[in-house]
Amino acid sequence: MNIVPRMKEKYGNMLNDIIFIQNPGETVFIPGGWWHAVMNLDDTIAVTQNYCNSVNFDKVWKSVRKDRKKMSVHFLKKLEKFKPEFADRAKELNNLDNFTKYDKNSMLSKKRKKDKKSSKSRSNSSSSSSSSSSSSSSSSSSRSK
């Protein structure tokens, strides 16, 4: 309900979607790597290939950290606890391409700095326009003398 609209906004026409109701007894195949969302109207059983293993880990990690930044932080914590070898590989991949992981505090700090800079810029532009108007009024008063 929340993610699909955001994905559509981000990817527009590049995000192909098919909307349908899967009836009892029907099977649907969604290939690996395809974004999809499911709303269950009743009790269901699902068999999925959405998994990560040693064969596809690099691809999965790079995708998750890029497209689901906040989730990647939680994913890494779980990897550290249950699959430390994958956590080590994730950190190695981050180091190899200088990827900076999502950090809520750091993101808030960056936003505050950006807001201060923007506010300072607006303040400087309004003071420079007022000083230029005062200098033009002084030059016009000197001409009238």
N, CA, C and O atoms as a GROMACS GRO file, in nm:
protein
  580
    1MET      N    1   0.082  -0.120   0.000
    1MET     CA    2   0.000   0.000   0.000
    1MET      C    3   0.087   0.126   0.000
    1MET      O    4   0.047   0.228  -0.056
    2ASN      N    5   0.204   0.119   0.062
    2ASN     CA    6   0.290   0.237   0.071
    2ASN      C    7   0.405   0.235  -0.029
    2ASN      O    8   0.438   0.338  -0.088
    3ILE      N    9   0.463   0.120  -0.048
    3ILE     CA   10   0.585   0.113  -0.130
    3ILE      C   11   0.555   0.124  -0.278
    3ILE      O   12   0.628   0.193  -0.350
    4VAL      N   13   0.451   0.059  -0.327
    4VAL     CA   14   0.422   0.062  -0.471
    4VAL      C   15   0.400   0.205  -0.522
    4VAL      O   16   0.457   0.240  -0.624
    5PRO      N   17   0.321   0.288  -0.455
    5PRO     CA   18   0.307   0.426  -0.504
    5PRO      C   19   0.441   0.501  -0.508
    5PRO      O   20   0.465   0.579  -0.600
    6ARG      N   21   0.527   0.477  -0.408
    6ARG     CA   22   0.659   0.543  -0.409
    6ARG      C   23   0.743   0.492  -0.524
    6ARG      O   24   0.815   0.570  -0.588
    7MET      N   25   0.736   0.363  -0.552
    7MET     CA   26   0.813   0.307  -0.663
    7MET      C   27   0.763   0.362  -0.796
    7MET      O   28   0.843   0.394  -0.885
    8LYS      N   29   0.632   0.374  -0.810
    8LYS     CA   30   0.575   0.430  -0.933
    8LYS      C   31   0.619   0.575  -0.951
    8LYS      O   32   0.649   0.618  -1.062
    9GLU      N   33   0.621   0.649  -0.841
    9GLU     CA   34   0.664   0.789  -0.848
    9GLU      C   35   0.811   0.798  -0.889
    9GLU      O   36   0.850   0.884  -0.968
   10LYS      N   37   0.891   0.710  -0.834
   10LYS     CA   38   1.036   0.713  -0.861
   10LYS      C   39   1.069   0.666  -1.003
   10LYS      O   40   1.150   0.729  -1.070
   11TYR      N   41   1.006   0.557  -1.048
   11TYR     CA   42   1.044   0.496  -1.175
   11TYR      C   43   0.948   0.526  -1.290
   11TYR      O   44   0.981   0.498  -1.406
   12GLY      N   45   0.831   0.580  -1.260
   12GLY     CA   46   0.737   0.618  -1.365
   12GLY      C   47   0.704   0.504  -1.460
   12GLY      O   48   0.669   0.394  -1.417
   13ASN      N   49   0.716   0.532  -1.590
   13ASN     CA   50   0.680   0.433  -1.692
   13ASN      C   51   0.776   0.315  -1.698
   13ASN      O   52   0.745   0.212  -1.759
   14MET      N   53   0.893   0.328  -1.636
   14MET     CA   54   0.988   0.217  -1.637
   14MET      C   55   0.940   0.103  -1.547
   14MET      O   56   0.987  -0.010  -1.560
   15LEU      N   57   0.848   0.132  -1.457
   15LEU     CA   58   0.796   0.030  -1.367
   15LEU      C   59   0.669  -0.027  -1.430
   15LEU      O   60   0.562   0.034  -1.424
   16ASN      N   61   0.682  -0.144  -1.487
   16ASN     CA   62   0.565  -0.209  -1.546
   16ASN      C   63   0.490  -0.281  -1.436
   16ASN      O   64   0.550  -0.354  -1.357
   17ASP      N   65   0.362  -0.261  -1.432
   17ASP     CA   66   0.284  -0.331  -1.330
   17ASP      C   67   0.166  -0.403  -1.394
   17ASP      O   68   0.110  -0.360  -1.494
   18ILE      N   69   0.134  -0.513  -1.332
   18ILE     CA   70   0.018  -0.592  -1.373
   18ILE      C   71  -0.065  -0.610  -1.247
   18ILE      O   72  -0.016  -0.658  -1.146
   19ILE      N   73  -0.189  -0.572  -1.255
   19ILE     CA   74  -0.277  -0.584  -1.138
   19ILE      C   75  -0.380  -0.692  -1.168
   19ILE      O   76  -0.447  -0.689  -1.272
   20PHE      N   77  -0.393  -0.786  -1.076
   20PHE     CA   78  -0.488  -0.895  -1.098
   20PHE      C   79  -0.524  -0.957  -0.964
   20PHE      O   80  -0.459  -0.932  -0.863
   21ILE      N   81  -0.626  -1.036  -0.965
   21ILE     CA   82  -0.665  -1.114  -0.848
   21ILE      C   83  -0.630  -1.260  -0.876
   21ILE      O   84  -0.671  -1.317  -0.977
   22GLN      N   85  -0.555  -1.316  -0.786
   22GLN     CA   86  -0.520  -1.458  -0.795
   22GLN      C   87  -0.626  -1.536  -0.720
   22GLN      O   88  -0.643  -1.521  -0.599
   23ASN      N   89  -0.696  -1.619  -0.792
   23ASN     CA   90  -0.806  -1.696  -0.734
   23ASN      C   91  -0.755  -1.827  -0.674
   23ASN      O   92  -0.645  -1.871  -0.707
   24PRO      N   93  -0.834  -1.889  -0.586
   24PRO     CA   94  -0.793  -2.016  -0.525
   24PRO      C   95  -0.755  -2.118  -0.632
   24PRO      O   96  -0.824  -2.134  -0.733
   25GLY      N   97  -0.645  -2.187  -0.607
   25GLY     CA   98  -0.600  -2.291  -0.699
   25GLY      C   99  -0.510  -2.240  -0.812
   25GLY      O  100  -0.450  -2.320  -0.883
   26GLU      N  101  -0.500  -2.109  -0.829
   26GLU     CA  102  -0.416  -2.054  -0.935
   26GLU      C  103  -0.272  -2.035  -0.886
   26GLU      O  104  -0.248  -2.014  -0.767
   27THR      N  105  -0.179  -2.045  -0.979
   27THR     CA  106  -0.038  -2.026  -0.949
   27THR      C  107   0.015  -1.908  -1.030
   27THR      O  108  -0.020  -1.892  -1.147
   28VAL      N  109   0.097  -1.828  -0.968
   28VAL     CA  110   0.159  -1.713  -1.036
   28VAL      C  111   0.310  -1.728  -1.022
   28VAL      O  112   0.360  -1.759  -0.914
   29PHE      N  113   0.381  -1.706  -1.131
   29PHE     CA  114   0.527  -1.707  -1.127
   29PHE      C  115   0.578  -1.565  -1.149
   29PHE      O  116   0.543  -1.501  -1.248
   30ILE      N  117   0.659  -1.517  -1.057
   30ILE     CA  118   0.722  -1.386  -1.071
   30ILE      C  119   0.872  -1.411  -1.073
   30ILE      O  120   0.928  -1.460  -0.974
   31PRO      N  121   0.938  -1.379  -1.184
   31PRO     CA  122   1.082  -1.406  -1.196
   31PRO      C  123   1.165  -1.332  -1.091
   31PRO      O  124   1.127  -1.225  -1.045
   32GLY      N  125   1.278  -1.391  -1.056
   32GLY     CA  126   1.370  -1.329  -0.961
   32GLY      C  127   1.413  -1.192  -1.010
   32GLY      O  128   1.436  -1.172  -1.129
   33GLY      N  129   1.424  -1.097  -0.918
   33GLY     CA  130   1.468  -0.962  -0.952
   33GLY      C  131   1.356  -0.870  -0.995
   33GLY      O  132   1.380  -0.751  -1.016
   34TRP      N  133   1.234  -0.920  -1.009
   34TRP     CA  134   1.121  -0.835  -1.047
   34TRP      C  135   1.058  -0.779  -0.920
   34TRP      O  136   1.027  -0.853  -0.827
   35TRP      N  137   1.041  -0.648  -0.918
   35TRP     CA  138   0.970  -0.586  -0.807
   35TRP      C  139   0.825  -0.633  -0.813
   35TRP      O  140   0.765  -0.641  -0.921
   36HIS      N  141   0.771  -0.663  -0.699
   36HIS     CA  142   0.631  -0.703  -0.696
   36HIS      C  143   0.573  -0.676  -0.557
   36HIS      O  144   0.645  -0.669  -0.458
   37ALA      N  145   0.444  -0.662  -0.556
   37ALA     CA  146   0.372  -0.642  -0.430
   37ALA      C  147   0.252  -0.734  -0.432
   37ALA      O  148   0.192  -0.758  -0.537
   38VAL      N  149   0.217  -0.784  -0.317
   38VAL     CA  150   0.105  -0.877  -0.306
   38VAL      C  151   0.012  -0.831  -0.194
   38VAL      O  152   0.057  -0.798  -0.085
   39MET      N  153  -0.116  -0.829  -0.223
   39MET     CA  154  -0.215  -0.805  -0.119
   39MET      C  155  -0.302  -0.930  -0.112
   39MET      O  156  -0.373  -0.963  -0.206
   40ASN      N  157  -0.294  -0.998   0.000
   40ASN     CA  158  -0.371  -1.121   0.017
   40ASN      C  159  -0.512  -1.087   0.063
   40ASN      O  160  -0.531  -1.017   0.162
   41LEU      N  161  -0.610  -1.138  -0.010
   41LEU     CA  162  -0.749  -1.114   0.026
   41LEU      C  163  -0.802  -1.219   0.123
   41LEU      O  164  -0.909  -1.202   0.182
   42ASP      N  165  -0.726  -1.326   0.139
   42ASP     CA  166  -0.768  -1.436   0.224
   42ASP      C  167  -0.642  -1.510   0.269
   42ASP      O  168  -0.531  -1.472   0.231
   43ASP      N  169  -0.657  -1.614   0.348
   43ASP     CA  170  -0.542  -1.695   0.387
   43ASP      C  171  -0.479  -1.755   0.261
   43ASP      O  172  -0.549  -1.800   0.170
   44THR      N  173  -0.346  -1.754   0.258
   44THR     CA  174  -0.276  -1.803   0.140
   44THR      C  175  -0.151  -1.880   0.179
   44THR      O  176  -0.107  -1.875   0.294
   45ILE      N  177  -0.097  -1.949   0.082
   45ILE     CA  178   0.034  -2.013   0.095
   45ILE      C  179   0.119  -1.958  -0.018
   45ILE      O  180   0.074  -1.953  -0.133
   46ALA      N  181   0.240  -1.918   0.014
   46ALA     CA  182   0.328  -1.864  -0.089
   46ALA      C  183   0.456  -1.945  -0.094
   46ALA      O  184   0.511  -1.984   0.009
   47VAL      N  185   0.504  -1.967  -0.214
   47VAL     CA  186   0.635  -2.028  -0.236
   47VAL      C  187   0.714  -1.921  -0.310
   47VAL      O  188   0.672  -1.876  -0.417
   48THR      N  189   0.827  -1.882  -0.256
   48THR     CA  190   0.898  -1.769  -0.314
   48THR      C  191   1.043  -1.802  -0.345
   48THR      O  192   1.104  -1.890  -0.283
   49GLN      N  193   1.095  -1.732  -0.442
   49GLN     CA  194   1.237  -1.743  -0.473
   49GLN      C  195   1.310  -1.617  -0.429
   49GLN      O  196   1.424  -1.594  -0.469
   50ASN      N  197   1.245  -1.536  -0.348
   50ASN     CA  198   1.309  -1.415  -0.297
   50ASN      C  199   1.402  -1.456  -0.183
   50ASN      O  200   1.365  -1.449  -0.066
   51TYR      N  201   1.518  -1.497  -0.220
   51TYR     CA  202   1.612  -1.537  -0.116
   51TYR      C  203   1.752  -1.491  -0.156
   51TYR      O  204   1.780  -1.456  -0.271
   52CYS      N  205   1.836  -1.493  -0.059
   52CYS     CA  206   1.973  -1.450  -0.078
   52CYS      C  207   2.063  -1.563  -0.032
   52CYS      O  208   2.043  -1.619   0.076
   53ASN      N  209   2.161  -1.595  -0.113
   53ASN     CA  210   2.257  -1.698  -0.074
   53ASN      C  211   2.397  -1.656  -0.119
   53ASN      O  212   2.415  -1.544  -0.168
   54SER      N  213   2.493  -1.743  -0.103
   54SER     CA  214   2.631  -1.708  -0.138
   54SER      C  215   2.648  -1.682  -0.288
   54SER      O  216   2.740  -1.610  -0.328
   55VAL      N  217   2.562  -1.739  -0.369
   55VAL     CA  218   2.573  -1.721  -0.514
   55VAL      C  219   2.528  -1.581  -0.557
   55VAL      O  220   2.591  -1.519  -0.643
   56ASN      N  221   2.420  -1.532  -0.500
   56ASN     CA  222   2.365  -1.404  -0.545
   56ASN      C  223   2.382  -1.291  -0.443
   56ASN      O  224   2.327  -1.183  -0.461
   57PHE      N  225   2.458  -1.315  -0.336
   57PHE     CA  226   2.467  -1.216  -0.228
   57PHE      C  227   2.513  -1.079  -0.275
   57PHE      O  228   2.451  -0.978  -0.240
   58ASP      N  229   2.620  -1.072  -0.353
   58ASP     CA  230   2.673  -0.942  -0.395
   58ASP      C  231   2.566  -0.860  -0.467
   58ASP      O  232   2.549  -0.742  -0.438
   59LYS      N  233   2.496  -0.923  -0.558
   59LYS     CA  234   2.391  -0.854  -0.635
   59LYS      C  235   2.277  -0.809  -0.542
   59LYS      O  236   2.229  -0.696  -0.552
   60VAL      N  237   2.236  -0.896  -0.453
   60VAL     CA  238   2.127  -0.864  -0.361
   60VAL      C  239   2.168  -0.749  -0.269
   60VAL      O  240   2.091  -0.655  -0.250
   61TRP      N  241   2.288  -0.757  -0.212
   61TRP     CA  242   2.333  -0.653  -0.119
   61TRP      C  243   2.340  -0.517  -0.188
   61TRP      O  244   2.292  -0.417  -0.133
   62LYS      N  245   2.398  -0.512  -0.306
   62LYS     CA  246   2.410  -0.384  -0.378
   62LYS      C  247   2.272  -0.327  -0.411
   62LYS      O  248   2.252  -0.206  -0.404
   63SER      N  249   2.179  -0.414  -0.445
   63SER     CA  250   2.044  -0.368  -0.475
   63SER      C  251   1.973  -0.316  -0.350
   63SER      O  252   1.911  -0.210  -0.353
   64VAL      N  253   1.983  -0.390  -0.241
   64VAL     CA  254   1.916  -0.351  -0.116
   64VAL      C  255   1.972  -0.220  -0.063
   64VAL      O  256   1.896  -0.132  -0.024
   65ARG      N  257   2.101  -0.208  -0.060
   65ARG     CA  258   2.160  -0.086  -0.002
   65ARG      C  259   2.130   0.036  -0.087
   65ARG      O  260   2.124   0.147  -0.035
   66LYS      N  261   2.109   0.017  -0.218
   66LYS     CA  262   2.077   0.129  -0.308
   66LYS      C  263   1.929   0.164  -0.302
   66LYS      O  264   1.893   0.282  -0.288
   67ASP      N  265   1.842   0.064  -0.312
   67ASP     CA  266   1.699   0.089  -0.324
   67ASP      C  267   1.623   0.090  -0.191
   67ASP      O  268   1.515   0.148  -0.183
   68ARG      N  269   1.678   0.028  -0.090
   68ARG     CA  270   1.610   0.020   0.041
   68ARG      C  271   1.709   0.055   0.151
   68ARG      O  272   1.744  -0.030   0.233
   69LYS      N  273   1.754   0.178   0.152
   69LYS     CA  274   1.863   0.222   0.240
   69LYS      C  275   1.838   0.190   0.388
   69LYS      O  276   1.925   0.134   0.455
   70LYS      N  277   1.721   0.226   0.437
   70LYS     CA  278   1.691   0.202   0.579
   70LYS      C  279   1.687   0.052   0.607
   70LYS      O  280   1.739   0.006   0.709
   71MET      N  281   1.624  -0.023   0.517
   71MET     CA  282   1.616  -0.167   0.538
   71MET      C  283   1.755  -0.230   0.538
   71MET      O  284   1.778  -0.328   0.609
   72SER      N  285   1.847  -0.176   0.459
   72SER     CA  286   1.981  -0.235   0.451
   72SER      C  287   2.052  -0.228   0.586
   72SER      O  288   2.134  -0.315   0.618
   73VAL      N  289   2.022  -0.125   0.665
   73VAL     CA  290   2.083  -0.113   0.798
   73VAL      C  291   2.034  -0.229   0.886
   73VAL      O  292   2.114  -0.292   0.955
   74HIS      N  293   1.905  -0.256   0.882
   74HIS     CA  294   1.848  -0.367   0.962
   74HIS      C  295   1.900  -0.501   0.910
   74HIS      O  296   1.932  -0.591   0.988
   75PHE      N  297   1.906  -0.513   0.778
   75PHE     CA  298   1.955  -0.636   0.716
   75PHE      C  299   2.098  -0.664   0.762
   75PHE      O  300   2.130  -0.777   0.798
   76LEU      N  301   2.183  -0.562   0.761
   76LEU     CA  302   2.323  -0.580   0.801
   76LEU      C  303   2.333  -0.623   0.947
   76LEU      O  304   2.416  -0.707   0.982
   77LYS      N  305   2.249  -0.565   1.034
   77LYS     CA  306   2.250  -0.604   1.176
   77LYS      C  307   2.214  -0.752   1.191
   77LYS      O  308   2.275  -0.824   1.270
   78LYS      N  309   2.113  -0.796   1.115
   78LYS     CA  310   2.073  -0.938   1.122
   78LYS      C  311   2.185  -1.028   1.067
   78LYS      O  312   2.211  -1.135   1.121
   79LEU      N  313   2.250  -0.981   0.960
   79LEU     CA  314   2.361  -1.059   0.906
   79LEU      C  315   2.473  -1.072   1.008
   79LEU      O  316   2.532  -1.178   1.024
   80GLU      N  317   2.502  -0.962   1.078
   80GLU     CA  318   2.609  -0.966   1.179
   80GLU      C  319   2.577  -1.069   1.287
   80GLU      O  320   2.666  -1.137   1.338
   81LYS      N  321   2.449  -1.079   1.321
   81LYS     CA  322   2.409  -1.172   1.427
   81LYS      C  323   2.403  -1.318   1.380
   81LYS      O  324   2.451  -1.408   1.448
   82PHE      N  325   2.342  -1.339   1.261
   82PHE     CA  326   2.315  -1.476   1.218
   82PHE      C  327   2.407  -1.528   1.107
   82PHE      O  328   2.425  -1.649   1.094
   83LYS      N  329   2.463  -1.440   1.027
   83LYS     CA  330   2.548  -1.481   0.914
   83LYS      C  331   2.667  -1.386   0.904
   83LYS      O  332   2.676  -1.308   0.809
   84PRO      N  333   2.758  -1.391   1.001
   84PRO     CA  334   2.869  -1.295   1.003
   84PRO      C  335   2.955  -1.296   0.877
   84PRO      O  336   3.013  -1.193   0.842
   85GLU      N  337   2.963  -1.408   0.809
   85GLU     CA  338   3.042  -1.412   0.685
   85GLU      C  339   2.978  -1.325   0.576
   85GLU      O  340   3.050  -1.265   0.496
   86PHE      N  341   2.845  -1.318   0.574
   86PHE     CA  342   2.776  -1.231   0.479
   86PHE      C  343   2.789  -1.084   0.521
   86PHE      O  344   2.802  -0.996   0.436
   87ALA      N  345   2.785  -1.059   0.651
   87ALA     CA  346   2.803  -0.922   0.701
   87ALA      C  347   2.942  -0.871   0.662
   87ALA      O  348   2.958  -0.757   0.619
   88ASP      N  349   3.042  -0.957   0.677
   88ASP     CA  350   3.178  -0.919   0.638
   88ASP      C  351   3.186  -0.889   0.489
   88ASP      O  352   3.252  -0.794   0.447
   89ARG      N  353   3.117  -0.971   0.408
   89ARG     CA  354   3.118  -0.948   0.263
   89ARG      C  355   3.046  -0.818   0.229
   89ARG      O  356   3.092  -0.744   0.142
   90ALA      N  357   2.936  -0.788   0.296
   90ALA     CA  358   2.864  -0.662   0.272
   90ALA      C  359   2.955  -0.543   0.301
   90ALA      O  360   2.960  -0.448   0.223
   91LYS      N  361   3.025  -0.548   0.412
   91LYS     CA  362   3.116  -0.439   0.449
   91LYS      C  363   3.231  -0.428   0.349
   91LYS      O  364   3.274  -0.318   0.314
   92GLU      N  365   3.278  -0.542   0.302
   92GLU     CA  366   3.385  -0.544   0.202
   92GLU      C  367   3.336  -0.478   0.072
   92GLU      O  368   3.408  -0.398   0.012
   93LEU      N  369   3.213  -0.511   0.029
   93LEU     CA  370   3.156  -0.449  -0.091
   93LEU      C  371   3.141  -0.299  -0.072
   93LEU      O  372   3.171  -0.221  -0.164
   94ASN      N  373   3.096  -0.257   0.046
   94ASN     CA  374   3.083  -0.114   0.074
   94ASN      C  375   3.218  -0.044   0.063
   94ASN      O  376   3.228   0.066   0.007
   95ASN      N  377   3.322  -0.107   0.117
   95ASN     CA  378   3.457  -0.047   0.112
   95ASN      C  379   3.511  -0.042  -0.030
   95ASN      O  380   3.576   0.055  -0.069
   96LEU      N  381   3.484  -0.147  -0.108
   96LEU     CA  382   3.537  -0.154  -0.245
   96LEU      C  383   3.487  -0.039  -0.332
   96LEU      O  384   3.562   0.012  -0.416
   97ASP      N  385   3.363   0.000  -0.314
   97ASP     CA  386   3.310   0.109  -0.397
   97ASP      C  387   3.275   0.234  -0.315
   97ASP      O  388   3.194   0.317  -0.358
   98ASN      N  389   3.337   0.247  -0.198
   98ASN     CA  390   3.320   0.366  -0.112
   98ASN      C  391   3.174   0.399  -0.084
   98ASN      O  392   3.136   0.516  -0.079
   99PHE      N  393   3.094   0.297  -0.065
   99PHE     CA  394   2.952   0.319  -0.035
   99PHE      C  395   2.939   0.357   0.112
   99PHE      O  396   2.996   0.292   0.200
  100THR      N  397   2.864   0.464   0.139
  100THR     CA  398   2.837   0.505   0.276
  100THR      C  399   2.699   0.456   0.313
  100THR      O  400   2.600   0.491   0.248
  101LYS      N  401   2.692   0.376   0.418
  101LYS     CA  402   2.562   0.321   0.456
  101LYS      C  403   2.471   0.428   0.511
  101LYS      O  404   2.516   0.532   0.559
  102TYR      N  405   2.343   0.401   0.504
  102TYR     CA  406   2.242   0.492   0.556
  102TYR      C  407   2.258   0.504   0.706
  102TYR      O  408   2.270   0.404   0.777
  103ASP      N  409   2.258   0.628   0.755
  103ASP     CA  410   2.266   0.654   0.897
  103ASP      C  411   2.168   0.767   0.927
  103ASP      O  412   2.187   0.880   0.884
  104LYS      N  413   2.063   0.735   1.002
  104LYS     CA  414   1.958   0.833   1.029
  104LYS      C  415   2.015   0.961   1.089
  104LYS      O  416   1.979   1.070   1.046
  105ASN      N  417   2.104   0.949   1.187
  105ASN     CA  418   2.161   1.068   1.251
  105ASN      C  419   2.244   1.150   1.153
  105ASN      O  420   2.237   1.272   1.152
  106SER      N  421   2.321   1.082   1.071
  106SER     CA  422   2.402   1.152   0.972
  106SER      C  423   2.313   1.220   0.868
  106SER      O  424   2.343   1.330   0.823
  107MET      N  425   2.204   1.154   0.829
  107MET     CA  426   2.111   1.213   0.732
  107MET      C  427   2.045   1.337   0.791
  107MET      O  428   2.029   1.437   0.722
  108LEU      N  429   2.008   1.332   0.918
  108LEU     CA  430   1.948   1.448   0.984
  108LEU      C  431   2.050   1.562   0.994
  108LEU      O  432   2.016   1.678   0.974
  109SER      N  433   2.174   1.527   1.025
  109SER     CA  434   2.280   1.627   1.034
  109SER      C  435   2.302   1.695   0.899
  109SER      O  436   2.316   1.817   0.892
  110LYS      N  437   2.306   1.616   0.791
  110LYS     CA  438   2.323   1.672   0.657
  110LYS      C  439   2.207   1.764   0.622
  110LYS      O  440   2.227   1.870   0.562
  111LYS      N  441   2.085   1.722   0.659
  111LYS     CA  442   1.967   1.804   0.630
  111LYS      C  443   1.976   1.937   0.704
  111LYS      O  444   1.946   2.042   0.648
  112ARG      N  445   2.016   1.933   0.831
  112ARG     CA  446   2.028   2.056   0.910
  112ARG      C  447   2.130   2.150   0.848
  112ARG      O  448   2.107   2.270   0.837
  113LYS      N  449   2.246   2.095   0.806
  113LYS     CA  450   2.350   2.177   0.743
  113LYS      C  451   2.298   2.238   0.614
  113LYS      O  452   2.323   2.356   0.585
  114LYS      N  453   2.226   2.160   0.537
  114LYS     CA  454   2.171   2.209   0.410
  114LYS      C  455   2.069   2.320   0.437
  114LYS      O  456   2.068   2.423   0.369
  115ASP      N  457   1.984   2.299   0.538
  115ASP     CA  458   1.884   2.400   0.573
  115ASP      C  459   1.950   2.529   0.620
  115ASP      O  460   1.907   2.638   0.584
  116LYS      N  461   2.058   2.517   0.703
  116LYS     CA  462   2.129   2.636   0.750
  116LYS      C  463   2.192   2.709   0.633
  116LYS      O  464   2.185   2.832   0.624
  117LYS      N  465   2.255   2.633   0.544
  117LYS     CA  466   2.320   2.692   0.427
  117LYS      C  467   2.218   2.764   0.340
  117LYS      O  468   2.242   2.875   0.293
  118SER      N  469   2.104   2.700   0.318
  118SER     CA  470   1.997   2.759   0.238
  118SER      C  471   1.944   2.886   0.305
  118SER      O  472   1.920   2.986   0.238
  119SER      N  473   1.925   2.881   0.436
  119SER     CA  474   1.875   2.995   0.512
  119SER      C  475   1.976   3.110   0.507
  119SER      O  476   1.938   3.226   0.489
  120LYS      N  477   2.104   3.077   0.522
  120LYS     CA  478   2.210   3.177   0.516
  120LYS      C  479   2.216   3.240   0.377
  120LYS      O  480   2.235   3.361   0.363
  121SER      N  481   2.201   3.158   0.276
  121SER     CA  482   2.202   3.206   0.137
  121SER      C  483   2.087   3.304   0.113
  121SER      O  484   2.106   3.409   0.053
  122ARG      N  485   1.967   3.267   0.162
  122ARG     CA  486   1.851   3.357   0.148
  122ARG      C  487   1.875   3.487   0.223
  122ARG      O  488   1.840   3.595   0.175
  123SER      N  489   1.934   3.477   0.341
  123SER     CA  490   1.962   3.594   0.423
  123SER      C  491   2.063   3.685   0.353
  123SER      O  492   2.045   3.807   0.350
  124ASN      N  493   2.168   3.626   0.296
  124ASN     CA  494   2.269   3.704   0.225
  124ASN      C  495   2.211   3.772   0.102
  124ASN      O  496   2.242   3.887   0.074
  125SER      N  497   2.126   3.701   0.028
  125SER     CA  498   2.070   3.760  -0.093
  125SER      C  499   1.975   3.874  -0.059
  125SER      O  500   1.969   3.972  -0.133
  126SER      N  501   1.900   3.864   0.050
  126SER     CA  502   1.809   3.973   0.086
  126SER      C  503   1.888   4.092   0.139
  126SER      O  504   1.849   4.206   0.113
  127SER      N  505   1.999   4.070   0.212
  127SER     CA  506   2.077   4.182   0.261
  127SER      C  507   2.153   4.248   0.147
  127SER      O  508   2.172   4.370   0.148
  128SER      N  509   2.198   4.170   0.047
  128SER     CA  510   2.268   4.230  -0.066
  128SER      C  511   2.172   4.310  -0.152
  128SER      O  512   2.211   4.412  -0.208
  129SER      N  513   2.047   4.265  -0.165
  129SER     CA  514   1.951   4.341  -0.244
  129SER      C  515   1.913   4.470  -0.171
  129SER      O  516   1.889   4.572  -0.235
  130SER      N  517   1.906   4.465  -0.037
  130SER     CA  518   1.873   4.587   0.036
  130SER      C  519   1.990   4.684   0.032
  130SER      O  520   1.969   4.805   0.027
  131SER      N  521   2.116   4.633   0.035
  131SER     CA  522   2.230   4.723   0.027
  131SER      C  523   2.242   4.782  -0.112
  131SER      O  524   2.284   4.897  -0.126
  132SER      N  525   2.208   4.705  -0.215
  132SER     CA  526   2.215   4.759  -0.351
  132SER      C  527   2.107   4.864  -0.371
  132SER      O  528   2.129   4.961  -0.443
  133SER      N  529   1.990   4.846  -0.310
  133SER     CA  530   1.885   4.947  -0.324
  133SER      C  531   1.922   5.073  -0.247
  133SER      O  532   1.890   5.183  -0.291
  134SER      N  533   1.991   5.058  -0.130
  134SER     CA  534   2.030   5.177  -0.057
  134SER      C  535   2.142   5.249  -0.130
  134SER      O  536   2.148   5.372  -0.127
  135SER      N  537   2.232   5.175  -0.197
  135SER     CA  538   2.339   5.240  -0.270
  135SER      C  539   2.283   5.310  -0.394
  135SER      O  540   2.332   5.416  -0.432
  136SER      N  541   2.182   5.254  -0.457
  136SER     CA  542   2.123   5.320  -0.573
  136SER      C  543   2.046   5.444  -0.530
  136SER      O  544   2.043   5.543  -0.603
  137SER      N  545   1.984   5.439  -0.412
  137SER     CA  546   1.912   5.559  -0.366
  137SER      C  547   2.010   5.668  -0.328
  137SER      O  548   1.980   5.786  -0.346
  138SER      N  549   2.128   5.632  -0.275
  138SER     CA  550   2.226   5.734  -0.240
  138SER      C  551   2.286   5.795  -0.366
  138SER      O  552   2.315   5.915  -0.370
  139SER      N  553   2.305   5.713  -0.469
  139SER     CA  554   2.360   5.769  -0.593
  139SER      C  555   2.259   5.858  -0.661
  139SER      O  556   2.296   5.958  -0.722
  140SER      N  557   2.131   5.825  -0.653
  140SER     CA  558   2.030   5.911  -0.714
  140SER      C  559   2.014   6.039  -0.637
  140SER      O  560   1.986   6.143  -0.696
  141SER      N  561   2.033   6.034  -0.503
  141SER     CA  562   2.021   6.157  -0.426
  141SER      C  563   2.141   6.248  -0.452
  141SER      O  564   2.128   6.370  -0.448
  142SER      N  565   2.257   6.190  -0.480
  142SER     CA  566   2.374   6.274  -0.509
  142SER      C  567   2.361   6.340  -0.645
  142SER      O  568   2.411   6.450  -0.665
  143ARG      N  569   2.293   6.273  -0.740
  143ARG     CA  570   2.273   6.333  -0.872
  143ARG      C  571   2.174   6.449  -0.865
  143ARG      O  572   2.185   6.546  -0.940
  144SER      N  573   2.080   6.438  -0.774
  144SER     CA  574   1.977   6.543  -0.770
  144SER      C  575   2.029   6.669  -0.704
  144SER      O  576   1.964   6.774  -0.716
  145LYS      N  577   2.142   6.666  -0.635
  145LYS     CA  578   2.195   6.785  -0.567
  145LYS      C  579   2.255   6.883  -0.661
  145LYS      O  580   2.304   6.988  -0.618
   0.00000   0.00000   0.00000
